[in-house]
Amino acid sequence: MEKPSFRSLDKVLQDNSSGLSRIIHQASLMAALRESVAELLPEDHRAHLHGVSLKEDQSLTLLTESAAWASRFRYLESAVRQGLKTKTGLAIGKIIIKVRPPANNALSGSV
């Protein structure tokens, strides 16, 4: 019986061809994009931006927790688009705003 071979976590993370390395790289890019978007928002809006994603067609999705915050973000679409173009060089095609309630509220209450 052949003995399984193991690589150290450090070697796996340094291997740019590994799936884990690509996932970590993508996560760091999304974190940087989220930070860039947050800096373009008014200070009272920043805590309500829960995530971002960027698709290949250059559409940007913003996640927030309620329809009320989604409406507020919609008023800022143009400023966010222009700010990202100026700050990062990203030419955002469209901005999609989605409501995703926090997970900790989904199961609150009794059964």
Buried (B, 14 or more C-beta within 10 A) or exposed (E): EEEEEEEEEEEEEEEEEBEEBEEEEEEEEBEEBBEBBBEBBEEEBEEBBBBBBBEEEEEBBBBBBEEEBBEBBEEBBEEBBEBBEEEEEBEBEEBEBEEEEEEEEEEEEEE
